[in-house]
Amino acid sequence: RFAGGSWINGSGTSFTLPDGTYSAGDAQVRQIVGGFPGVPATNGIPWTIDSVSPLTPVITNVADDVTPMTASIPSSGTTNDTSPTFTGTAEAGTTLRIAVNGGTPTTLVVPADGTWTYMPILTDGTYVFSFVSVDVAENESLAVTFALTVDTITPATPAITSVSDDVSPVTGSIPNGGATNDTTPSFSGTAEAGTTLRIAINDGTPTTLTVPVGGEWTYMPTLADGTYVFSFVSVDAAGNESAATFNLTVDTVAPATPVITSVIDDASLVTGSLGTGSYTNDPLPTFNGTAEAGTILRISLNGASWADITVPSDGIWAYTFTVLPDGPYDFSFIAVDAAGNQSVTATFGLTIDTVPPVMPLITSVTDNVSPVTGSLLTGGTTNDTTPTFTGTAEPGTTLRIAVNGGAPTTMTVPASGIWTYSPGSRSAPILSPLCRLTPQATRALRPHSASQSTPSHPSRP
């Protein structure tokens, strides 16, 4: 019977007491033999009977407090925190048994408010935590588990294997710190498979991509003209980071058109500056000009690449050609900047002619004044102050006729190659006694410049 109540018949050697608290002497047991009850036995101390399991503990949070990525860790998650903080709730007064990977449990008593905190010390590895509440009656709750992986090893540094410029006129690989006129350059590289690649431009909000199984990634930003610093950060599941950077300038503006300020003829007989379309007897003309500082000046000759020179910081350039054979030439100059942008082409035309024209011939000199008229010979005497000279010379050349070494009279030899000259005509002086006439043929290289021939006179008899 219980607490002085009625006796309850039982059988066998055991009986069941309901859950509850019993004072000393509250529970009595007696045996009846032959109809006579024996002396009751009783509990000498208070009893509490509890057969109810405590509530299952709850894990409310597992915190990662180690940078660069701090946050709650999900079950089966990864962390670089070797001492993550577990917090949760359980039945007040119970003992919380915490086993790691099935090992000997750590215990803690749940305080009166039912909240608990646990902070293990771990090394890199994978762990399964089991949390069981045990009350004073040794009843156990259902177990709650939590799995996590500790990883403090940084992933491999991402590698930028190529940055490609696909925009003409200059295409190909862009070096770190280089320039391009491609506003959508293509980045390719490698990183640890499964990591998250965070790509930030000039410290802006990053773009993220997951590195595939092969570890190879590609990225193509859209950019405006400007200078950029790209940061590539590989982040693993635990928040460990490794980083690489790449610098790039985008420039889509073509440089200014080069200016040819002068082209110099240094070869006698006449030297000085040449104009486009001129003739010269200088096979090594010197070009001077201006262009955008730091650009490459590409020089072409008759459509074929000839030479590249770098424009100095003051923007003034000069270039002297090696010996060029006689002939017409079209010179072109293009400025190309570091991004591959090309200027408008500057051109200059020039004909090089170092061969003297055919020597002029004086075929006849005619005296037209009586009493004696007719042909005159060199060294002869005439009473005609305006004798008529006739001769041949190379068509198109300029015939310079000087009398006694004075200022020459000039005429252009016609297409027939036959010329005539009479002193007193064409603003020529009238001859005085003892005159010596010297004709010279000059090709029209440029005004007053020449390869000159030596005159030929009719022979004296």
C-alpha positions as a Markdown table, in Angstrom:
| # | Residue | x | y | z |
|---|---|---|---|---|
| 1 | Arg | 0.0 | 0.0 | 0.0 |
| 2 | Phe | 1.0 | 3.7 | -0.4 |
| 3 | Ala | 0.9 | 6.4 | 2.2 |
| 4 | Gly | -1.4 | 4.4 | 4.5 |
| 5 | Gly | -3.9 | 3.6 | 1.9 |
| 6 | Ser | -5.6 | 0.3 | 1.1 |
| 7 | Trp | -3.5 | -2.8 | 0.5 |
| 8 | Ile | -3.2 | -3.8 | -3.2 |
| 9 | Asn | -2.9 | -7.4 | -3.9 |
| 10 | Gly | 0.0 | -8.4 | -6.2 |
| 11 | Ser | 1.7 | -11.5 | -7.4 |
| 12 | Gly | 5.2 | -12.6 | -8.1 |
| 13 | Thr | 8.3 | -10.9 | -6.8 |
| 14 | Ser | 7.9 | -7.4 | -8.3 |
| 15 | Phe | 5.5 | -4.5 | -8.5 |
| 16 | Thr | 5.2 | -1.2 | -10.2 |
| 17 | Leu | 5.1 | 2.1 | -8.5 |
| 18 | Pro | 3.7 | 5.1 | -10.3 |
| 19 | Asp | 5.9 | 8.2 | -11.0 |
| 20 | Gly | 6.0 | 10.5 | -8.0 |
| 21 | Thr | 7.8 | 11.5 | -4.8 |
| 22 | Tyr | 7.5 | 9.2 | -1.8 |
| 23 | Ser | 8.5 | 10.1 | 1.8 |
| 24 | Ala | 10.2 | 7.6 | 4.1 |
| 25 | Gly | 7.7 | 4.9 | 5.1 |
| 26 | Asp | 5.2 | 5.8 | 2.4 |
| 27 | Ala | 5.6 | 2.5 | 0.5 |
| 28 | Gln | 4.8 | -0.7 | 2.4 |
| 29 | Val | 5.1 | -4.3 | 1.2 |
| 30 | Arg | 3.9 | -7.4 | 3.1 |
| 31 | Gln | 3.8 | -11.1 | 2.4 |
| 32 | Ile | 0.7 | -13.2 | 3.2 |
| 33 | Val | 1.5 | -16.9 | 4.1 |
| 34 | Gly | -1.2 | -19.3 | 5.0 |
| 35 | Gly | -3.7 | -16.4 | 5.3 |
| 36 | Phe | -1.6 | -14.6 | 7.8 |
| 37 | Pro | 0.1 | -11.3 | 6.8 |
| 38 | Gly | 3.7 | -10.8 | 7.7 |
| 39 | Val | 5.4 | -7.7 | 9.1 |
| 40 | Pro | 5.4 | -5.0 | 6.4 |
| 41 | Ala | 8.6 | -3.8 | 4.9 |
| 42 | Thr | 8.9 | -0.1 | 4.1 |
| 43 | Asn | 11.1 | 2.5 | 2.3 |
| 44 | Gly | 13.5 | 3.9 | 4.9 |
| 45 | Ile | 14.3 | 7.0 | 2.8 |
| 46 | Pro | 12.4 | 9.3 | 0.5 |
| 47 | Trp | 12.0 | 8.1 | -3.0 |
| 48 | Thr | 11.3 | 9.9 | -6.3 |
| 49 | Ile | 10.2 | 7.7 | -9.2 |
| 50 | Asp | 10.7 | 9.4 | -12.7 |
| 51 | Ser | 10.4 | 7.4 | -15.9 |
| 52 | Val | 9.9 | 10.3 | -18.3 |
| 53 | Ser | 12.8 | 11.2 | -20.6 |
| 54 | Pro | 13.9 | 14.8 | -20.6 |
| 55 | Leu | 13.2 | 17.1 | -23.7 |
| 56 | Thr | 15.5 | 16.7 | -26.6 |
| 57 | Pro | 18.2 | 19.4 | -26.5 |
| 58 | Val | 18.1 | 22.1 | -29.2 |
| 59 | Ile | 21.1 | 23.6 | -30.9 |
| 60 | Thr | 20.1 | 27.2 | -31.6 |
| 61 | Asn | 23.4 | 28.4 | -33.2 |
| 62 | Val | 26.9 | 27.4 | -34.0 |
| 63 | Ala | 29.0 | 30.6 | -34.5 |
| 64 | Asp | 32.2 | 31.1 | -36.5 |
| 65 | Asp | 34.1 | 34.0 | -35.0 |
| 66 | Val | 37.2 | 33.9 | -37.2 |
| 67 | Thr | 37.7 | 36.2 | -40.1 |
| 68 | Pro | 37.4 | 36.7 | -43.0 |
| 69 | Met | 34.0 | 35.1 | -43.0 |
| 70 | Thr | 32.1 | 35.1 | -39.7 |
| 71 | Ala | 28.6 | 33.8 | -39.5 |
| 72 | Ser | 26.4 | 30.9 | -38.3 |
| 73 | Ile | 27.7 | 27.5 | -39.4 |
| 74 | Pro | 25.0 | 25.2 | -40.8 |
| 75 | Ser | 25.0 | 21.5 | -39.9 |
| 76 | Ser | 27.5 | 19.7 | -42.2 |
| 77 | Gly | 29.0 | 23.1 | -42.9 |
| 78 | Thr | 32.7 | 24.1 | -42.9 |
| 79 | Thr | 34.6 | 26.6 | -40.8 |
| 80 | Asn | 38.1 | 27.9 | -40.3 |
| 81 | Asp | 37.3 | 28.5 | -36.6 |
| 82 | Thr | 39.0 | 25.9 | -34.4 |
| 83 | Ser | 36.8 | 26.8 | -31.4 |
| 84 | Pro | 33.3 | 27.3 | -32.8 |
| 85 | Thr | 30.7 | 28.4 | -30.2 |
| 86 | Phe | 27.6 | 26.1 | -29.8 |
| 87 | Thr | 24.6 | 27.6 | -28.0 |
| 88 | Gly | 21.3 | 25.9 | -27.4 |
| 89 | Thr | 18.5 | 25.0 | -24.9 |
| 90 | Ala | 17.8 | 21.9 | -22.9 |
| 91 | Glu | 15.7 | 20.9 | -19.8 |
| 92 | Ala | 17.0 | 22.9 | -16.8 |
| 93 | Gly | 18.9 | 20.8 | -14.3 |
| 94 | Thr | 19.7 | 18.0 | -16.7 |
| 95 | Thr | 23.2 | 16.9 | -17.6 |
| 96 | Leu | 24.1 | 17.6 | -21.2 |
| 97 | Arg | 26.4 | 14.9 | -22.5 |
| 98 | Ile | 28.4 | 16.0 | -25.6 |
| 99 | Ala | 30.3 | 13.3 | -27.5 |
| 100 | Val | 32.6 | 14.1 | -30.5 |
| 101 | Asn | 32.9 | 11.4 | -33.1 |
| 102 | Gly | 31.6 | 8.9 | -30.7 |
| 103 | Gly | 34.3 | 9.5 | -28.1 |
| 104 | Thr | 34.1 | 10.0 | -24.3 |
| 105 | Pro | 31.5 | 12.7 | -23.7 |
| 106 | Thr | 32.0 | 16.0 | -22.1 |
| 107 | Thr | 29.3 | 16.9 | -19.6 |
| 108 | Leu | 27.7 | 20.2 | -18.4 |
| 109 | Val | 24.7 | 20.9 | -16.2 |
| 110 | Val | 22.0 | 22.9 | -17.9 |
| 111 | Pro | 21.4 | 26.0 | -15.8 |
| 112 | Ala | 18.0 | 27.1 | -14.5 |
| 113 | Asp | 17.1 | 29.2 | -17.6 |
| 114 | Gly | 17.6 | 26.2 | -19.8 |
| 115 | Thr | 20.3 | 27.7 | -22.0 |
| 116 | Trp | 23.7 | 26.3 | -22.5 |
| 117 | Thr | 27.0 | 27.2 | -24.3 |
| 118 | Tyr | 29.8 | 24.8 | -25.5 |
| 119 | Met | 33.1 | 25.7 | -27.1 |
| 120 | Pro | 35.3 | 22.8 | -28.2 |
| 121 | Ile | 39.0 | 23.1 | -29.2 |
| 122 | Leu | 39.4 | 21.4 | -32.6 |
| 123 | Thr | 42.0 | 20.7 | -35.3 |
| 124 | Asp | 41.4 | 20.4 | -39.0 |
| 125 | Gly | 39.1 | 17.6 | -39.7 |
| 126 | Thr | 35.5 | 16.4 | -39.9 |
| 127 | Tyr | 33.4 | 16.1 | -36.8 |
| 128 | Val | 30.0 | 14.7 | -35.7 |
| 129 | Phe | 28.8 | 16.1 | -32.3 |
| 130 | Ser | 26.1 | 14.2 | -30.3 |
| 131 | Phe | 24.1 | 16.1 | -27.6 |
| 132 | Val | 22.0 | 14.0 | -25.1 |
| 133 | Ser | 20.2 | 15.4 | -22.0 |
| 134 | Val | 20.2 | 13.0 | -19.0 |
| 135 | Asp | 18.0 | 13.7 | -15.9 |
| 136 | Val | 18.8 | 12.7 | -12.3 |
| 137 | Ala | 16.8 | 9.5 | -12.8 |
| 138 | Glu | 19.2 | 8.6 | -15.7 |
| 139 | Asn | 16.5 | 9.0 | -18.3 |
| 140 | Glu | 18.0 | 10.1 | -21.6 |
| 141 | Ser | 16.6 | 12.3 | -24.2 |
| 142 | Leu | 16.7 | 11.7 | -27.9 |
| 143 | Ala | 20.1 | 12.6 | -29.2 |
| 144 | Val | 20.6 | 15.6 | -31.5 |
| 145 | Thr | 23.6 | 15.6 | -33.8 |
| 146 | Phe | 25.6 | 18.3 | -35.6 |
| 147 | Ala | 28.3 | 17.7 | -38.2 |
| 148 | Leu | 31.0 | 20.2 | -39.3 |
| 149 | Thr | 34.4 | 20.3 | -40.9 |
| 150 | Val | 37.2 | 22.4 | -39.7 |
| 151 | Asp | 39.5 | 23.7 | -42.4 |
| 152 | Thr | 42.2 | 26.3 | -41.8 |
| 153 | Ile | 44.2 | 25.8 | -45.0 |
| 154 | Thr | 44.0 | 28.6 | -47.5 |
| 155 | Pro | 43.1 | 27.5 | -51.1 |
| 156 | Ala | 45.7 | 27.8 | -53.8 |
| 157 | Thr | 46.2 | 31.3 | -55.1 |
| 158 | Pro | 44.1 | 31.9 | -58.3 |
| 159 | Ala | 46.3 | 32.1 | -61.4 |
| 160 | Ile | 45.4 | 34.4 | -64.3 |
| 161 | Thr | 46.8 | 32.5 | -67.2 |
| 162 | Ser | 45.8 | 35.0 | -70.0 |
| 163 | Val | 43.9 | 38.2 | -70.7 |
| 164 | Ser | 43.0 | 38.4 | -74.3 |
| 165 | Asp | 42.4 | 41.5 | -76.6 |
| 166 | Asp | 40.1 | 40.5 | -79.5 |
| 167 | Val | 39.7 | 44.0 | -81.0 |
| 168 | Ser | 41.8 | 45.0 | -84.0 |
| 169 | Pro | 44.2 | 46.4 | -85.1 |
| 170 | Val | 46.3 | 44.8 | -82.3 |
| 171 | Thr | 45.0 | 41.6 | -80.8 |
| 172 | Gly | 46.5 | 39.0 | -78.5 |
| 173 | Ser | 47.6 | 38.6 | -74.9 |
| 174 | Ile | 47.5 | 41.7 | -72.6 |
| 175 | Pro | 50.3 | 41.8 | -70.0 |
| 176 | Asn | 49.7 | 42.8 | -66.4 |
| 177 | Gly | 49.8 | 46.6 | -66.3 |
| 178 | Gly | 49.2 | 46.7 | -70.1 |
| 179 | Ala | 46.7 | 48.7 | -72.2 |
| 180 | Thr | 43.9 | 47.6 | -74.6 |
| 181 | Asn | 41.2 | 49.0 | -76.8 |
| 182 | Asp | 39.0 | 46.0 | -76.1 |
| 183 | Thr | 36.2 | 47.0 | -73.7 |
| 184 | Thr | 35.4 | 43.4 | -73.0 |
| 185 | Pro | 38.8 | 41.6 | -72.5 |
| 186 | Ser | 38.6 | 37.9 | -71.8 |
| 187 | Phe | 40.2 | 36.7 | -68.6 |
| 188 | Ser | 41.1 | 33.0 | -68.2 |
| 189 | Gly | 42.7 | 31.3 | -65.2 |
| 190 | Thr | 42.8 | 28.5 | -62.7 |
| 191 | Ala | 41.8 | 28.2 | -59.1 |
| 192 | Glu | 41.0 | 25.4 | -56.6 |
| 193 | Ala | 37.9 | 23.5 | -57.8 |
| 194 | Gly | 34.8 | 24.2 | -55.8 |
| 195 | Thr | 36.0 | 27.5 | -54.3 |
| 196 | Thr | 34.1 | 30.7 | -54.9 |
| 197 | Leu | 36.1 | 33.2 | -57.0 |
| 198 | Arg | 35.3 | 36.8 | -56.0 |
| 199 | Ile | 36.3 | 39.3 | -58.6 |
| 200 | Ala | 36.3 | 43.0 | -57.6 |
| 201 | Ile | 37.1 | 45.9 | -59.9 |
| 202 | Asn | 38.7 | 48.9 | -58.2 |
| 203 | Asp | 37.5 | 47.6 | -54.8 |
| 204 | Gly | 33.9 | 47.6 | -55.9 |
| 205 | Thr | 31.2 | 45.1 | -55.2 |
| 206 | Pro | 32.6 | 41.7 | -56.3 |
| 207 | Thr | 31.2 | 39.4 | -58.9 |
| 208 | Thr | 31.3 | 35.8 | -57.8 |
| 209 | Leu | 31.6 | 32.5 | -59.7 |
| 210 | Thr | 32.0 | 29.0 | -58.6 |
| 211 | Val | 35.2 | 27.3 | -59.9 |
| 212 | Pro | 34.2 | 24.1 | -61.8 |
| 213 | Val | 35.6 | 20.7 | -61.3 |
| 214 | Gly | 38.5 | 21.1 | -63.7 |
| 215 | Gly | 39.7 | 24.3 | -61.8 |
| 216 | Glu | 39.5 | 26.4 | -65.0 |
| 217 | Trp | 37.5 | 29.7 | -65.0 |
| 218 | Thr | 36.8 | 32.5 | -67.5 |
| 219 | Tyr | 35.5 | 36.0 | -66.9 |
| 220 | Met | 34.6 | 38.8 | -69.4 |
| 221 | Pro | 33.8 | 42.2 | -67.9 |
| 222 | Thr | 32.3 | 45.2 | -69.8 |
| 223 | Leu | 34.5 | 48.3 | -69.3 |
| 224 | Ala | 34.7 | 51.9 | -70.2 |
| 225 | Asp | 37.9 | 53.8 | -70.9 |
| 226 | Gly | 39.9 | 54.1 | -67.7 |
| 227 | Thr | 42.5 | 52.4 | -65.5 |
| 228 | Tyr | 41.4 | 49.3 | -63.5 |
| 229 | Val | 42.7 | 47.0 | -60.8 |
| 230 | Phe | 41.1 | 43.6 | -60.7 |
| 231 | Ser | 41.2 | 41.6 | -57.5 |
| 232 | Phe | 40.6 | 37.8 | -57.8 |
| 233 | Val | 40.0 | 36.2 | -54.4 |
| 234 | Ser | 39.5 | 32.4 | -54.0 |
| 235 | Val | 37.3 | 31.6 | -51.0 |
| 236 | Asp | 36.8 | 28.0 | -49.8 |
| 237 | Ala | 33.8 | 26.7 | -47.9 |
| 238 | Ala | 35.5 | 27.5 | -44.6 |
| 239 | Gly | 36.0 | 31.1 | -45.5 |
| 240 | Asn | 39.8 | 30.8 | -46.1 |
| 241 | Glu | 41.0 | 33.2 | -48.8 |
| 242 | Ser | 43.8 | 33.6 | -51.3 |
| 243 | Ala | 44.2 | 36.5 | -53.7 |
| 244 | Ala | 45.7 | 37.7 | -57.0 |
| 245 | Thr | 45.5 | 41.1 | -58.8 |
| 246 | Phe | 45.7 | 42.3 | -62.4 |
| 247 | Asn | 46.1 | 45.9 | -63.6 |
| 248 | Leu | 44.7 | 47.1 | -66.9 |
| 249 | Thr | 44.0 | 50.3 | -68.8 |
| 250 | Val | 41.2 | 50.5 | -71.4 |
| 251 | Asp | 41.8 | 53.2 | -74.1 |
| 252 | Thr | 39.6 | 53.4 | -77.2 |
| 253 | Val | 40.7 | 56.9 | -78.3 |
| 254 | Ala | 43.0 | 57.0 | -81.3 |
| 255 | Pro | 46.1 | 59.2 | -81.0 |
| 256 | Ala | 46.4 | 62.4 | -82.9 |
| 257 | Thr | 47.5 | 62.3 | -86.5 |
| 258 | Pro | 51.2 | 62.7 | -86.9 |
| 259 | Val | 52.4 | 66.0 | -88.4 |
| 260 | Ile | 55.3 | 66.2 | -90.8 |
| 261 | Thr | 56.8 | 69.6 | -90.1 |
| 262 | Ser | 59.7 | 69.4 | -92.6 |
| 263 | Val | 61.5 | 67.1 | -95.0 |
| 264 | Ile | 65.1 | 68.1 | -95.5 |
| 265 | Asp | 67.3 | 67.8 | -98.6 |
| 266 | Asp | 71.0 | 67.8 | -97.6 |
| 267 | Ala | 72.4 | 67.0 | -101.0 |
| 268 | Ser | 73.9 | 69.8 | -103.1 |
| 269 | Leu | 73.5 | 71.6 | -105.4 |
| 270 | Val | 70.5 | 73.0 | -103.7 |
| 271 | Thr | 69.5 | 72.1 | -100.1 |
| 272 | Gly | 66.6 | 72.9 | -97.9 |
| 273 | Ser | 63.0 | 71.9 | -97.1 |
| 274 | Leu | 61.0 | 69.9 | -99.6 |
| 275 | Gly | 57.3 | 69.9 | -100.2 |
| 276 | Thr | 55.1 | 66.9 | -100.8 |
| 277 | Gly | 55.2 | 65.9 | -104.4 |
| 278 | Ser | 58.7 | 67.3 | -104.8 |
| 279 | Tyr | 61.7 | 65.9 | -106.6 |
| 280 | Thr | 65.1 | 65.6 | -104.8 |
| 281 | Asn | 68.6 | 64.3 | -105.5 |
| 282 | Asp | 69.0 | 63.4 | -101.8 |
| 283 | Pro | 68.7 | 59.6 | -101.4 |
| 284 | Leu | 68.7 | 60.0 | -97.6 |
| 285 | Pro | 65.9 | 62.6 | -96.9 |
| 286 | Thr | 65.3 | 63.5 | -93.2 |
| 287 | Phe | 61.7 | 63.7 | -92.0 |
| 288 | Asn | 60.9 | 65.8 | -89.0 |
| 289 | Gly | 57.5 | 66.0 | -87.2 |
| 290 | Thr | 55.3 | 65.8 | -84.2 |
| 291 | Ala | 53.1 | 63.0 | -82.8 |
| 292 | Glu | 51.6 | 61.9 | -79.5 |
| 293 | Ala | 54.4 | 61.3 | -76.9 |
| 294 | Gly | 55.0 | 57.6 | -76.1 |
| 295 | Thr | 53.2 | 56.3 | -79.2 |
| 296 | Ile | 54.9 | 54.1 | -81.8 |
| 297 | Leu | 55.3 | 55.8 | -85.1 |
| 298 | Arg | 55.0 | 53.2 | -87.9 |
| 299 | Ile | 56.7 | 54.3 | -91.1 |
| 300 | Ser | 55.7 | 52.7 | -94.4 |
| 301 | Leu | 57.3 | 53.1 | -97.8 |
| 302 | Asn | 55.1 | 52.5 | -100.9 |
| 303 | Gly | 52.7 | 50.5 | -98.7 |
| 304 | Ala | 55.3 | 48.3 | -97.1 |
| 305 | Ser | 56.3 | 48.5 | -93.5 |
| 306 | Trp | 59.7 | 50.2 | -93.2 |
| 307 | Ala | 60.4 | 51.1 | -89.5 |
| 308 | Asp | 58.9 | 51.7 | -86.1 |
| 309 | Ile | 60.2 | 54.5 | -83.8 |
| 310 | Thr | 59.0 | 55.6 | -80.3 |
| 311 | Val | 57.9 | 59.2 | -80.1 |
| 312 | Pro | 59.9 | 60.8 | -77.3 |
| 313 | Ser | 58.3 | 62.6 | -74.3 |
| 314 | Asp | 58.4 | 66.0 | -76.0 |
| 315 | Gly | 56.4 | 64.6 | -79.0 |
| 316 | Ile | 59.0 | 65.7 | -81.5 |
| 317 | Trp | 60.5 | 63.0 | -83.8 |
| 318 | Ala | 63.0 | 62.8 | -86.6 |
| 319 | Tyr | 63.8 | 60.0 | -89.0 |
| 320 | Thr | 66.5 | 59.8 | -91.8 |
| 321 | Phe | 66.0 | 57.1 | -94.4 |
| 322 | Thr | 68.8 | 54.8 | -95.5 |
| 323 | Val | 69.9 | 55.3 | -99.1 |
| 324 | Leu | 66.9 | 55.0 | -101.3 |
| 325 | Pro | 67.2 | 54.2 | -105.0 |
| 326 | Asp | 65.9 | 56.6 | -107.6 |
| 327 | Gly | 62.2 | 56.5 | -108.0 |
| 328 | Pro | 58.8 | 57.8 | -106.8 |
| 329 | Tyr | 57.9 | 57.2 | -103.1 |
| 330 | Asp | 54.8 | 57.4 | -101.0 |
| 331 | Phe | 55.7 | 57.8 | -97.3 |
| 332 | Ser | 53.1 | 57.1 | -94.7 |
| 333 | Phe | 53.2 | 57.7 | -90.9 |
| 334 | Ile | 50.8 | 56.2 | -88.4 |
| 335 | Ala | 50.9 | 56.7 | -84.6 |
| 336 | Val | 49.9 | 53.6 | -82.6 |
| 337 | Asp | 49.3 | 53.9 | -78.8 |
| 338 | Ala | 49.8 | 51.3 | -76.1 |
| 339 | Ala | 46.2 | 50.1 | -76.5 |
| 340 | Gly | 46.7 | 49.5 | -80.2 |
| 341 | Asn | 44.6 | 52.4 | -81.4 |
| 342 | Gln | 45.9 | 53.9 | -84.7 |
| 343 | Ser | 45.8 | 57.5 | -85.8 |
| 344 | Val | 44.8 | 58.7 | -89.2 |
| 345 | Thr | 47.7 | 58.3 | -91.6 |
| 346 | Ala | 49.9 | 61.2 | -92.6 |
| 347 | Thr | 51.4 | 60.9 | -96.1 |
| 348 | Phe | 54.1 | 62.6 | -98.1 |
| 349 | Gly | 55.1 | 62.0 | -101.7 |
| 350 | Leu | 58.6 | 62.4 | -103.0 |
| 351 | Thr | 60.6 | 61.4 | -106.1 |
| 352 | Ile | 64.3 | 60.7 | -105.8 |
| 353 | Asp | 66.4 | 61.4 | -108.9 |
| 354 | Thr | 70.1 | 61.4 | -108.7 |
| 355 | Val | 70.9 | 61.0 | -112.4 |
| 356 | Pro | 71.9 | 64.2 | -114.3 |
| 357 | Pro | 69.7 | 64.9 | -117.4 |
| 358 | Val | 71.1 | 64.4 | -120.9 |
| 359 | Met | 73.6 | 67.0 | -121.8 |
| 360 | Pro | 72.0 | 69.8 | -123.9 |
| 361 | Leu | 73.3 | 70.3 | -127.4 |
| 362 | Ile | 73.5 | 73.6 | -129.3 |
| 363 | Thr | 72.8 | 72.4 | -132.9 |
| 364 | Ser | 73.0 | 75.9 | -134.5 |
| 365 | Val | 73.6 | 79.6 | -133.8 |
| 366 | Thr | 72.2 | 81.8 | -136.6 |
| 367 | Asp | 73.3 | 85.3 | -137.6 |
| 368 | Asn | 70.3 | 87.1 | -139.2 |
| 369 | Val | 71.9 | 90.5 | -139.8 |
| 370 | Ser | 73.4 | 91.4 | -143.2 |
| 371 | Pro | 75.7 | 91.7 | -144.9 |
| 372 | Val | 76.9 | 88.3 | -143.7 |
| 373 | Thr | 74.2 | 85.9 | -142.4 |
| 374 | Gly | 74.2 | 82.2 | -141.6 |
| 375 | Ser | 75.5 | 79.8 | -139.0 |
| 376 | Leu | 77.9 | 80.9 | -136.4 |
| 377 | Leu | 80.5 | 78.7 | -134.8 |
| 378 | Thr | 81.6 | 78.8 | -131.2 |
| 379 | Gly | 84.2 | 81.5 | -130.8 |
| 380 | Gly | 82.9 | 83.2 | -133.9 |
| 381 | Thr | 82.1 | 86.9 | -134.5 |
| 382 | Thr | 78.7 | 88.4 | -135.5 |
| 383 | Asn | 77.2 | 91.8 | -136.0 |
| 384 | Asp | 73.8 | 90.3 | -134.8 |
| 385 | Thr | 73.0 | 91.3 | -131.3 |
| 386 | Thr | 70.1 | 88.8 | -131.1 |
| 387 | Pro | 71.4 | 85.7 | -132.8 |
| 388 | Thr | 69.1 | 82.6 | -132.7 |
| 389 | Phe | 70.3 | 79.6 | -130.8 |
| 390 | Thr | 68.7 | 76.2 | -131.5 |
| 391 | Gly | 69.4 | 72.9 | -129.7 |
| 392 | Thr | 68.2 | 69.8 | -128.1 |
| 393 | Ala | 67.8 | 68.8 | -124.4 |
| 394 | Glu | 65.9 | 66.3 | -122.3 |
| 395 | Pro | 62.2 | 67.1 | -122.6 |
| 396 | Gly | 60.7 | 68.6 | -119.4 |
| 397 | Thr | 64.0 | 69.8 | -118.0 |
| 398 | Thr | 64.7 | 73.4 | -117.2 |
| 399 | Leu | 67.3 | 75.0 | -119.4 |
| 400 | Arg | 69.3 | 77.6 | -117.6 |
| 401 | Ile | 71.2 | 79.9 | -120.0 |
| 402 | Ala | 73.8 | 82.2 | -118.4 |
| 403 | Val | 75.7 | 84.9 | -120.3 |
| 404 | Asn | 79.2 | 85.6 | -119.1 |
| 405 | Gly | 78.4 | 83.8 | -115.8 |
| 406 | Gly | 75.6 | 86.2 | -115.0 |
| 407 | Ala | 72.1 | 85.5 | -113.7 |
| 408 | Pro | 70.6 | 82.7 | -115.9 |
| 409 | Thr | 67.6 | 82.9 | -118.1 |
| 410 | Thr | 65.5 | 79.8 | -117.8 |
| 411 | Met | 63.1 | 77.9 | -120.1 |
| 412 | Thr | 61.4 | 74.6 | -120.0 |
| 413 | Val | 62.4 | 72.2 | -122.8 |
| 414 | Pro | 59.3 | 71.1 | -124.7 |
| 415 | Ala | 58.2 | 67.5 | -125.3 |
| 416 | Ser | 59.9 | 67.5 | -128.7 |
| 417 | Gly | 63.2 | 68.1 | -126.9 |
| 418 | Ile | 64.1 | 71.0 | -129.3 |
| 419 | Trp | 64.6 | 74.5 | -127.9 |
| 420 | Thr | 65.4 | 77.9 | -129.3 |
| 421 | Tyr | 66.8 | 81.0 | -127.7 |
| 422 | Ser | 67.4 | 84.5 | -128.9 |
| 423 | Pro | 69.1 | 87.1 | -126.7 |
| 424 | Gly | 66.7 | 90.0 | -126.3 |
| 425 | Ser | 63.7 | 87.7 | -126.1 |
| 426 | Arg | 62.3 | 86.1 | -122.9 |
| 427 | Ser | 63.7 | 89.0 | -120.9 |
| 428 | Ala | 67.2 | 87.8 | -122.0 |
| 429 | Pro | 70.0 | 90.4 | -122.3 |
| 430 | Ile | 71.1 | 91.6 | -125.7 |
| 431 | Leu | 74.6 | 90.4 | -126.4 |
| 432 | Ser | 77.5 | 92.8 | -126.2 |
| 433 | Pro | 80.9 | 92.2 | -127.7 |
| 434 | Leu | 82.9 | 89.2 | -126.4 |
| 435 | Cys | 79.9 | 87.3 | -124.8 |
| 436 | Arg | 80.1 | 83.7 | -123.7 |
| 437 | Leu | 76.8 | 81.7 | -123.5 |
| 438 | Thr | 76.6 | 78.7 | -121.1 |
| 439 | Pro | 73.4 | 76.6 | -121.3 |
| 440 | Gln | 72.7 | 73.9 | -118.6 |
| 441 | Ala | 69.9 | 71.4 | -118.4 |
| 442 | Thr | 68.3 | 70.9 | -115.0 |
| 443 | Arg | 65.7 | 68.3 | -114.1 |
| 444 | Ala | 62.7 | 69.7 | -112.3 |
| 445 | Leu | 63.5 | 68.1 | -108.9 |
| 446 | Arg | 62.2 | 71.2 | -107.2 |
| 447 | Pro | 62.4 | 74.9 | -107.8 |
| 448 | His | 66.1 | 75.8 | -108.3 |
| 449 | Ser | 67.5 | 72.4 | -107.3 |
| 450 | Ala | 69.2 | 70.2 | -109.7 |
| 451 | Ser | 71.3 | 67.5 | -111.1 |
| 452 | Gln | 72.9 | 69.4 | -113.9 |
| 453 | Ser | 74.4 | 68.5 | -117.2 |
| 454 | Thr | 77.4 | 70.0 | -119.0 |
| 455 | Pro | 76.7 | 71.9 | -122.2 |
| 456 | Ser | 77.9 | 71.0 | -125.6 |
| 457 | His | 78.7 | 73.7 | -128.2 |
| 458 | Pro | 79.1 | 73.6 | -132.0 |
| 459 | Ser | 82.8 | 73.0 | -132.7 |
| 460 | Arg | 85.0 | 75.8 | -134.0 |
| 461 | Pro | 86.3 | 75.0 | -137.5 |
